[in-house]
Amino acid sequence: GQNIDQPTEMTATEGAIVQINCTYQTSGFNGLFWYQQHAGEAPTFLSYNVLDGLEEKGRFSSFLSRSKGYSYLLLKELQMKDSASYLCAVSGVMYSGGGADGLTFGKGTHLIIQP
Amino acid sequence: EPEVTQTPSHQVTQMGQEVILRCVPISNHLYFYWYRQILGQKVEFLVSFYNNEISEKSEIFDDQFSVERPDGSNFTLKIRSTKLEDSAMYFCASRLSRRGEQYFGPGTRLTVT
């Protein structure tokens, strides 16, 4: 089976930094994505890593280590609006048909920002 | 900014009925996807579609499901005979190329009674 693990819930303080970890063991891999999802809404794209290393995008950074099957999302200067679920997703899992481009998601990390 | 749109936003149907969920992907995108999310659970891949045919599907996408791109803009998901367990949020997504971000629509909440 496909395993994508991330913490269920995290709490952080407004203005601080938080790191959300994701580990994966999947049948295939050609990229790792982070999405943000507010309750009742669609996932919105945050970042994409295909090679090892750090990708920075404003207040958000994402890191990937393919050899360790590990990624993290770093959020800086936290704002109240960052309270949401953060979804780790892997591309490249082989489903029927071989296209290998559907995303396989983890269960998400519910991030609570406190004042 | 271009976006994926979906209709209806909420669909209520009786068990055994057929439903069609509609999506309009971003206009120059070539790859299309359907996902579902049962309340409180993770997002699950259903099917991907490229060049007018299914390129990949998960175990969830059984014979009761079908997809179609009837014209140059719409992308539909049909569920032939709905079951109670089909109640979920269904998201359509599209992307320009085979790699890179997928853009999700706002979703259709399907309730089967």
Interface residues (C-beta under 8 A of the other chain):
Chain A: N30 G31 F33 Y35 Q37 E41 A42 P43 T44 F45 Y48 V50 L87 A89 S91 Y95 S96 G97 G98 G99 A100 D101 G102 L103 T104 F105 G106 K107 G108
Chain B: Y31 Y33 Y35 Q41 K42 V43 E44 F45 V47 S48 Y50 I54 S55 E56 K57 S58 E59 F91 R98 R99 G100 E101 Q102 Y103 F104 G105 P106 G107
